[in-house]
Structures are given as C-alpha cells and as structure tokens.
Amino acid sequence: MTGINHLIGSISKRIEHISIIFLALLICNIQSCDSSKRSNNSVESDTNTYLDYEGMDDQFTGGIRLVPITTDKGTFNVWTKRVGNNPTKKVLLLHGGPGGTHEFFECFDGYFPKAGIEYYYYDQLDSYYSDKPNDSTLWTNERFVDEVEQLRIALGLDPDNFYLYGQSWGGILAMEYALKHQDKMKGLIISNMVSNIDGYNKFAKEVLGPRLNPEVWKEIQEIEANEDFENPRYGELLFEHHYTKHILRMPLEEWPESINRAFKHLNPNIYIYMQGHSEFGITPGATLLGWSVSDQLKTLTVPTLVIGATYDTMDPEHMEWMSNEVQNGRFLLCPNGSHLSQYDDQKVFFNGLIDFINDVNSGDF
C-alpha cells in the first residue's frame, strides 16, 4: 500500500505540475491572442484613418480638387487629386515633360497606400487635366515655381509634412522650388534628372546616341539635321530603338496603359517650347537650353533623395554626384531601370523611396 500511495502521490504531483504548465500556456495564448487582436485593430484603425475622407472638402469628388492659380495673365485652375490621410507624410508629385501629366505616376497607387503615405497627383498649368491658357509667357521656371508655392499653400502642406517629388522636368522644377523655398519642406526627391542641361546634351549625343545601331543613329541624325521632326519615321525610330531602351525598358506592346495614355495627353506646344524637338538634348531656341543649378546644390540643407537608373536618359554618375553635393543627401540607383524606373525597376524604386520618407519622418536620416 505504501508503494501504491507513493505512486498515487507522484501521479498527483505530475498532474498538478502539468495543470500549472497548461494554465500558464493558456494564459500566454490568451495574452498573445489579445495582443494580436490589438495589433490587428491598430492596423485596421490606421487603415480606416488613412482612407477616411469624412467631413473633408474633397470627399464628394473622391479627392479631386481644382486649385485656382493666380498669374499675370489671369487666374486658372490646376487639377489635383489627394490619396490618403497622413498628417506627417504628404508627397506632392511633379510630373515631367514639360507638358506631361500625373498619369506617369499611377503605379504609386500600388505602393504608397500600404506605406500610409498621403500623396497628391497634380497636372501643371497647360497640362491635360488643368486649364490651358496656351500663353508661352507663362512657361518659365520662375512662374512654375510660383505655381507650386500657391498649390502648397492651398493644400495645407508645411515643413512638418511636405515632401516634394519631381521626375525629369519635374526634377528641374523641384530643384528650383527647393532653392527658393526649402524652409517650407520636410524632404526633397529629385528623380531621373540632372542639374545641368549641358551635361544632359553631352550625355545624350556622346553616350546614348552612339549606343544605338549605327544605321539607326545615322538616320536619326539625318532627320534632326534636316529638322524633319514631323516625319513619322522619326517617331518610329525613337519608340522602337531608343524609348524601349532608355525611357521604359519593356517592349512597346507591354507598356502600361497609363503610360500610353500619358504620352497621348502630352502637350506638344509647351514641350517643344521648353525642351525642343530632339530627344537627344535640348535644341537651340528651347528655353531650357543652358539651364544649370549645379553650383547652387551645396546650399540645399533639406533632406534630399536623388534617384538615378543605369539605363536612364540622364547620366547616373552625375545624379550620384548631386546626392553628395547637397548637404544632406542620399543616392538611390535603380540598376535595372531607365527614365521611368518607377515601372522598369519598380521594387528597388519604391523600396528606396519609401525608406527615405520613413527615415526622414523618424529622424533616422
């Protein structure tokens, strides 16, 4: 009996020990579930807040707002569309061209919402969705800088939340704006744009052109020498041999619909006036010829990300130099990308862009 009693006592102790372990595991499981529930609720709350347009002026239009811009030639409206809500991360997107549209950026919808970044699509004056006074006296860098400043005020962007992103011509505009108004910004992103047009011309003619098939390059040069830019053959050569290598590195039949739409909506009047006819440098008579802010970059103290791409129409080495010339810069290279690296090197592009915004926001930049 003594042995049996000892066995029963031993079993009872084991059961008691197992019960304690089971109870501890049960408590941990409940706490874990409660923590997970709180975490899910937090994510859901953040998502609901990000997507909540309740009581806002642009709720009725789904974020679209026409903003009046005052100029010497009258007041005109520019088209904008807000996506999301975030009091500390607001990005205004400046498209290229000149005369392009916000449609070049529609892929941002695939990345910025998940990152909780509020962002603004915007068509500059004389671009497709905005008013078109078609007055060339309004097509100056200074006037466009003033337009961006009026828009910033209207949208309520300030140094606590305002990130300015500019790509291509939009990069020129972003640099010009920052040089005048960096005290009103939280961060600057210069994407696929150099700081010196002479350098752009040299890179296009001495590097990009000669990379083409010699016969194709010869035919392009002949068309440009004859100023026969309306010749359909010129466009065919550019799209088939140049654009698919240095604008968007995909076969033309695979280009996203938004990009085809953006090219369809491009305003040729302002484009030719400021950029010129050629895709291998700014042509004589175009207003951007000779533009440069290279010697002013060192005055920029605002956190700055410069994005370049290996196959860009812009020299990636110059863009890396720019990131070191500003006082508080970072360089992001898209190794498989070209001029529209938000599409042809998308993961690298958005990971680097979002990391920059988050690092500036958290004070880790």
C-alpha positions as CSV (number, residue, x, y, z in Angstrom):
1,M,0.0,0.0,0.0
2,T,2.9,2.3,0.8
3,G,4.2,1.8,-2.8
4,I,0.7,2.5,-4.2
5,N,0.3,5.6,-2.1
6,H,3.7,6.8,-3.2
7,L,2.7,6.2,-6.8
8,I,-0.6,8.0,-6.4
9,G,1.2,10.9,-4.8
10,S,3.7,11.0,-7.6
11,I,1.0,11.0,-10.2
12,S,-0.9,13.7,-8.4
13,K,2.2,15.9,-8.3
14,R,2.7,15.4,-12.0
15,I,-0.9,16.2,-12.8
16,E,-0.6,19.3,-10.6
17,H,2.6,20.2,-12.5
18,I,1.0,19.6,-15.9
19,S,-2.0,21.7,-14.8
20,I,0.2,24.6,-13.9
21,I,2.0,24.4,-17.2
22,F,-1.3,24.1,-19.1
23,L,-2.6,27.1,-17.2
24,A,0.5,29.1,-18.0
25,L,0.3,28.2,-21.7
26,L,-3.4,29.1,-21.7
27,I,-2.7,32.5,-20.2
28,C,0.1,33.1,-22.7
29,N,-2.2,32.1,-25.5
30,I,-4.9,34.4,-24.3
31,Q,-2.4,37.3,-23.9
32,S,-1.0,36.5,-27.4
33,C,-4.4,36.5,-29.0
34,D,-5.3,39.7,-27.1
35,S,-2.0,41.3,-28.3
36,S,-2.6,40.1,-31.9
37,K,-6.2,41.4,-31.7
38,R,-4.9,44.8,-30.5
39,S,-2.3,44.8,-33.3
40,N,-4.9,43.9,-35.9
41,N,-7.2,46.6,-34.5
42,S,-4.4,49.1,-34.7
43,V,-3.7,48.2,-38.3
44,E,-7.4,48.4,-39.1
45,S,-7.7,51.7,-37.3
46,D,-4.7,53.1,-39.2
47,T,-6.2,51.9,-42.5
48,N,-9.6,53.4,-41.6
49,T,-7.9,56.7,-40.7
50,Y,-5.9,56.7,-43.9
51,L,-8.9,56.0,-46.1
52,D,-11.3,58.3,-44.2
53,Y,-12.5,61.3,-46.2
54,E,-15.4,62.0,-43.9
55,G,-16.0,65.7,-43.5
56,M,-13.3,66.8,-45.9
57,D,-13.9,69.2,-48.7
58,D,-12.8,66.8,-51.4
59,Q,-14.9,63.8,-50.2
60,F,-17.6,64.5,-52.8
61,T,-15.1,64.3,-55.7
62,G,-13.0,61.4,-54.3
63,G,-10.0,63.6,-53.5
64,I,-10.1,65.6,-56.8
65,R,-9.8,69.4,-56.4
66,L,-9.3,72.2,-58.8
67,V,-7.0,74.8,-57.3
68,P,-7.0,78.4,-58.6
69,I,-3.6,79.7,-59.6
70,T,-3.0,83.5,-60.0
71,T,-0.8,84.6,-62.8
72,D,0.0,87.9,-64.6
73,K,-2.4,86.7,-67.4
74,G,-5.3,85.8,-65.1
75,T,-6.4,83.1,-62.7
76,F,-6.5,79.5,-63.9
77,N,-7.3,76.1,-62.3
78,V,-4.9,73.2,-61.9
79,W,-6.1,69.7,-61.4
80,T,-5.1,67.8,-58.2
81,K,-6.2,64.5,-56.6
82,R,-5.4,63.6,-53.0
83,V,-5.0,59.9,-52.0
84,G,-5.0,59.0,-48.3
85,N,-4.6,60.8,-45.0
86,N,-1.3,61.2,-43.1
87,P,-0.6,64.4,-41.0
88,T,3.2,63.8,-41.2
89,K,3.8,62.3,-44.7
90,K,2.4,64.3,-47.7
91,V,4.0,64.0,-51.1
92,L,3.3,66.3,-54.0
93,L,4.2,64.7,-57.3
94,L,5.6,66.9,-60.1
95,H,5.4,65.2,-63.5
96,G,7.8,65.5,-66.4
97,G,7.5,66.9,-69.9
98,P,7.2,69.8,-69.8
99,G,3.5,69.2,-70.7
100,G,3.2,65.7,-69.3
101,T,0.6,64.5,-66.9
102,H,0.2,62.9,-63.5
103,E,-0.6,59.7,-65.4
104,F,3.1,58.8,-65.4
105,F,2.7,58.2,-61.6
106,E,-0.4,56.0,-61.5
107,C,1.7,53.0,-60.3
108,F,2.2,54.9,-57.0
109,D,-1.3,53.6,-56.1
110,G,0.3,50.1,-55.8
111,Y,2.8,51.2,-53.0
112,F,2.1,54.4,-51.2
113,P,-1.2,53.5,-49.6
114,K,0.3,50.4,-47.9
115,A,3.1,52.6,-46.6
116,G,0.5,55.1,-45.2
117,I,1.8,57.9,-47.3
118,E,-0.6,60.7,-48.3
119,Y,0.1,61.9,-51.9
120,Y,-1.1,64.3,-54.4
121,Y,-1.5,63.9,-58.2
122,Y,-1.2,67.2,-60.0
123,D,-1.3,68.4,-63.6
124,Q,0.7,71.6,-64.1
125,L,-0.9,74.5,-65.9
126,D,-1.3,73.8,-69.6
127,S,-1.2,70.0,-69.0
128,Y,-4.1,67.8,-70.0
129,Y,-6.4,67.9,-66.9
130,S,-5.7,71.5,-66.0
131,D,-6.6,74.8,-67.7
132,K,-4.7,75.6,-70.9
133,P,-4.3,79.3,-71.4
134,N,-1.6,78.4,-74.1
135,D,0.3,81.5,-73.3
136,S,4.1,81.0,-73.7
137,T,4.9,83.9,-71.4
138,L,3.6,81.6,-68.6
139,W,6.1,78.9,-69.5
140,T,9.0,79.9,-67.3
141,N,10.7,78.1,-64.4
142,E,10.0,81.1,-62.1
143,R,6.3,81.1,-62.9
144,F,6.0,77.3,-62.4
145,V,7.8,77.7,-59.0
146,D,5.3,80.2,-58.0
147,E,2.5,77.8,-59.1
148,V,3.9,75.1,-56.9
149,E,4.1,77.5,-53.9
150,Q,0.5,78.6,-54.4
151,L,-0.5,75.0,-54.6
152,R,1.4,74.1,-51.4
153,I,-0.5,76.8,-49.5
154,A,-3.8,75.7,-50.9
155,L,-3.2,72.1,-50.0
156,G,-2.0,73.0,-46.5
157,L,1.4,71.4,-46.9
158,D,4.1,72.6,-44.4
159,P,7.6,71.8,-43.0
160,D,6.1,69.2,-40.7
161,N,4.8,67.0,-43.6
162,F,5.7,68.3,-47.1
163,Y,7.8,66.1,-49.3
164,L,8.3,67.3,-52.9
165,Y,8.9,64.7,-55.6
166,G,9.9,65.7,-59.1
167,Q,10.8,63.5,-62.0
168,S,12.5,64.6,-65.3
169,W,11.3,68.1,-66.0
170,G,9.5,67.8,-62.6
171,G,13.0,67.3,-61.1
172,I,14.1,70.7,-62.6
173,L,11.0,72.3,-61.1
174,A,11.6,70.6,-57.7
175,M,15.2,71.8,-57.6
176,E,14.2,75.3,-58.5
177,Y,11.4,75.3,-55.9
178,A,13.7,73.9,-53.1
179,L,16.4,76.5,-53.9
180,K,13.8,79.2,-53.1
181,H,11.5,77.6,-50.5
182,Q,13.4,74.7,-48.8
183,D,12.4,76.2,-45.4
184,K,8.8,75.1,-46.2
185,M,9.8,71.5,-46.9
186,K,10.4,68.3,-45.0
187,G,12.1,66.4,-47.8
188,L,13.1,66.7,-51.5
189,I,13.2,63.9,-54.1
190,I,14.9,64.5,-57.4
191,S,14.1,61.6,-59.7
192,N,15.8,60.9,-63.1
193,M,17.1,64.5,-63.7
194,V,20.5,66.0,-63.8
195,S,21.3,69.5,-62.6
196,N,22.9,70.7,-65.8
197,I,21.4,70.8,-69.3
198,D,24.8,71.0,-71.0
199,G,25.7,67.7,-69.3
200,Y,22.4,66.2,-70.4
201,N,23.1,67.2,-74.0
202,K,26.6,65.8,-73.9
203,F,25.5,62.5,-72.4
204,A,22.7,62.1,-75.0
205,K,24.8,62.8,-78.0
206,E,28.1,61.2,-77.0
207,V,26.9,58.2,-75.0
208,L,23.2,57.3,-75.7
209,G,23.2,58.0,-79.4
210,P,26.3,56.0,-80.3
211,R,24.9,53.1,-78.3
212,L,22.2,52.7,-80.9
213,N,22.5,50.6,-84.0
214,P,24.9,52.6,-86.3
215,E,22.3,52.7,-89.1
216,V,19.5,53.8,-86.8
217,W,21.7,56.5,-85.2
218,K,22.7,57.8,-88.7
219,E,19.1,58.0,-89.8
220,I,18.1,59.8,-86.6
221,Q,20.9,62.3,-87.1
222,E,19.9,63.0,-90.7
223,I,16.3,63.7,-89.7
224,E,17.4,66.0,-87.0
225,A,19.9,67.8,-89.2
226,N,17.1,68.4,-91.8
227,E,14.8,69.4,-88.9
228,D,12.3,67.0,-90.3
229,F,10.8,66.3,-86.9
230,E,7.2,65.8,-88.3
231,N,8.4,62.8,-90.3
232,P,6.6,59.8,-88.9
233,R,9.8,57.8,-89.4
234,Y,11.4,59.9,-86.6
235,G,8.8,58.8,-84.0
236,E,9.1,55.2,-85.2
237,L,12.8,55.1,-84.8
238,L,12.6,56.7,-81.3
239,F,10.0,54.4,-79.9
240,E,11.4,51.2,-81.3
241,H,15.1,51.8,-80.7
242,H,15.5,54.5,-78.1
243,Y,12.5,54.6,-75.8
244,T,12.4,50.9,-75.2
245,K,16.0,51.0,-74.0
246,H,16.2,54.3,-72.1
247,I,12.6,55.6,-71.4
248,L,10.8,52.4,-70.4
249,R,12.7,49.1,-70.8
250,M,9.8,47.0,-72.0
251,P,8.6,46.0,-75.4
252,L,6.1,48.6,-76.7
253,E,3.2,46.1,-76.6
254,E,3.9,45.6,-72.8
255,W,3.8,49.3,-71.9
256,P,1.2,50.0,-69.2
257,E,-1.9,51.6,-70.4
258,S,-1.3,54.6,-68.1
259,I,2.0,55.4,-69.9
260,N,0.4,55.2,-73.3
261,R,-2.3,57.5,-72.1
262,A,0.2,59.9,-70.7
263,F,2.1,60.1,-74.0
264,K,-1.3,60.6,-75.8
265,H,-2.1,63.5,-73.5
266,L,1.3,65.2,-73.7
267,N,1.0,68.9,-74.7
268,P,3.4,69.3,-77.6
269,N,3.3,73.1,-77.6
270,I,4.9,73.6,-74.2
271,Y,7.1,70.6,-74.6
272,I,8.7,71.9,-77.8
273,Y,8.8,75.5,-76.5
274,M,10.9,74.5,-73.4
275,Q,12.6,71.2,-74.4
276,G,12.7,71.4,-78.2
277,H,12.0,68.7,-80.9
278,S,15.0,66.4,-80.3
279,E,15.2,63.5,-77.8
280,F,19.0,63.8,-77.8
281,G,19.4,67.1,-76.0
282,I,17.7,70.4,-75.7
283,T,17.5,72.0,-79.2
284,P,18.5,75.6,-80.0
285,G,15.7,78.1,-79.2
286,A,14.2,76.0,-76.5
287,T,14.0,77.9,-73.2
288,L,15.7,75.2,-71.1
289,L,18.9,75.3,-73.1
290,G,21.8,76.3,-70.9
291,W,19.9,75.7,-67.6
292,S,22.0,74.8,-64.6
293,V,21.8,74.8,-60.8
294,S,24.9,72.7,-60.2
295,D,26.7,75.4,-58.4
296,Q,23.7,76.0,-56.1
297,L,23.1,72.5,-54.9
298,K,25.5,72.9,-52.0
299,T,23.1,75.4,-50.5
300,L,20.4,72.8,-50.1
301,T,20.1,71.6,-46.5
302,V,16.7,69.9,-46.7
303,P,17.0,66.0,-46.6
304,T,17.3,65.0,-50.3
305,L,17.0,61.8,-52.2
306,V,18.4,61.6,-55.7
307,I,17.1,58.7,-57.8
308,G,19.0,57.6,-60.9
309,A,19.0,54.5,-63.1
310,T,21.6,52.6,-65.0
311,Y,19.8,52.9,-68.4
312,D,18.4,56.3,-67.9
313,T,18.5,59.1,-70.4
314,M,20.2,61.1,-67.6
315,D,23.8,60.3,-66.5
316,P,23.5,58.2,-63.3
317,E,27.0,59.2,-62.3
318,H,26.1,62.9,-62.4
319,M,23.0,62.1,-60.3
320,E,25.1,60.4,-57.7
321,W,27.4,63.4,-57.6
322,M,24.3,65.6,-57.0
323,S,23.4,63.5,-53.9
324,N,26.9,64.2,-52.5
325,E,26.8,67.9,-53.4
326,V,23.7,68.7,-51.3
327,Q,24.4,68.9,-47.6
328,N,22.0,66.1,-46.5
329,G,21.6,63.7,-49.4
330,R,21.2,60.1,-50.4
331,F,21.5,58.4,-53.7
332,L,19.3,55.6,-54.9
333,L,20.4,53.6,-58.1
334,C,17.8,51.5,-59.9
335,P,20.2,49.0,-61.5
336,N,17.7,47.7,-64.0
337,G,15.8,50.9,-64.6
338,S,15.6,53.6,-67.2
339,H,13.9,57.0,-67.2
340,L,10.6,55.6,-65.9
341,S,12.3,53.5,-63.2
342,Q,9.0,53.5,-61.2
343,Y,8.0,50.9,-63.7
344,D,11.0,49.0,-65.0
345,D,12.8,48.7,-61.7
346,Q,9.7,49.1,-59.5
347,K,10.6,47.2,-56.3
348,V,14.0,48.9,-56.0
349,F,12.5,52.3,-56.8
350,F,9.6,52.2,-54.3
351,N,11.5,50.4,-51.5
352,G,14.2,53.2,-51.7
353,L,11.7,56.0,-51.9
354,I,9.5,54.8,-49.1
355,D,12.6,54.1,-46.9
356,F,13.8,57.7,-47.4
357,I,10.4,59.1,-46.4
358,N,10.2,56.9,-43.4
359,D,13.8,57.6,-42.3
360,V,13.3,61.4,-42.6
361,N,10.0,61.1,-40.7
362,S,11.5,59.1,-37.9
363,G,14.6,61.3,-37.6
364,D,16.9,58.4,-38.7
365,F,18.0,60.1,-41.9
